[in-house]
Amino acid sequence: MQDTAVALQKSFGAVGDSAATGLMQSAKVFAGDLLHAAEDSEAVAATLSDLSDTAASLKDFTDPATVTKAERTMEGIDEAVAKALDASDALLVLESQAAGEASVEDALMESGQEDVRVSKEPLAPELPEGVTATAPRTYCAGPRNYLKNTNGFTVAQCAAMVQSEATLCPSGYFNYYYNSNSARNFCFCMPATDCSLKQHQRPQHPCINHGWGHGSYNIYHVEPKKEEKEALVQYYPAMYFVDKKFEKMPMTCSGDLAAKPITGQTKDGCAAACDSNIHSCVGFQYFQKGGQHLCFLLSNFKTGSYYTGCGSSFLQTTKASVEAGCYAKLSKFLSNTLKPNPSGKCKECFKELTKADRCFK
């Protein structure tokens, strides 16, 4: 996130695009938050490692001095474990946000933490044919789409729904669990996350209480159907709602952020993240430079620039060094325009829109 934001801030700063450079600044700030949280986790891990080495070196417990040192070491371990859980939780929250997860409490529960009221009911004693389970109590970051909650809803039915909802669930990964408070089974799918690459086993911790999330968790996978569709089909380039002849031009836009900056997600992943923030997100700004991705979920559109100097086929060519696109959710603007309105009566319209007869590098 940091490296990509620095590079793109330079690119768009060179063409005077303050909207894009402002977004990059927010990404750099969030990257710093992630880095500091990781450093805190590393520091407490090092402390625990040192205490473990100290404990292993203790000999002759008939010696009172050794017993005293052992007691002090145990106290240090208890204190360090408490700090480790706090540091790990903080990092997990930020990691979830950076992946586009809208509900951080759910991600924490999926990490392997539970409170004493968690149901011990087995999730799926016998998995249906074609369904596999990830490691038990696995954390899988990334935006999720809610599919169903009802009493007696089975993992097989959840898998079938995941396959039938190709637009919402192209990855085939899904979360099925039982909630002991409501006696219901819940089914979510991960639209853009490969959970086999994002598994973080966490120790169970009996003291965490995240409110309503008292359930057993696991993540499963079923092969998606070949006729997959993308969540992006629900989103159109913002210029579609302004002037359709420019909708294929690269574009940047800004507005109030609906969530933290997101990295590592494709356009479809960004669209899924916007769907997950259903009440606050109306669109997103997406950037790709090489294999690096950044996107910003927006709760409104304020300023934008569309670049006619890049060529009408810019977004379709693999030779472009930077891909930039501003997308609006079709259902939010189906009968409206985003074209700037000098009267100020159009609250959802761009306040300022610039036609840039140039391109960025």
PyMOL commands that set and color helices and strands:
alter all, ss='L'
color gray80, all
select helices_A, chain A and resi 2-13+18-57+64-98+104-110+155-164+195-197+231-234+238-241+244-246+267-276+308-310+314-316+330-332
alter helices_A, ss='H'
color red, helices_A
select strands_A, chain A and resi 131-133+138-139+145-150+173-179+184-190+200-201+215-216+219-222+235-237+251-254+262-263+283-289+292-298+303-307+323-329+352-356
alter strands_A, ss='S'
color yellow, strands_A
deselect
rebuild
show_as cartoon
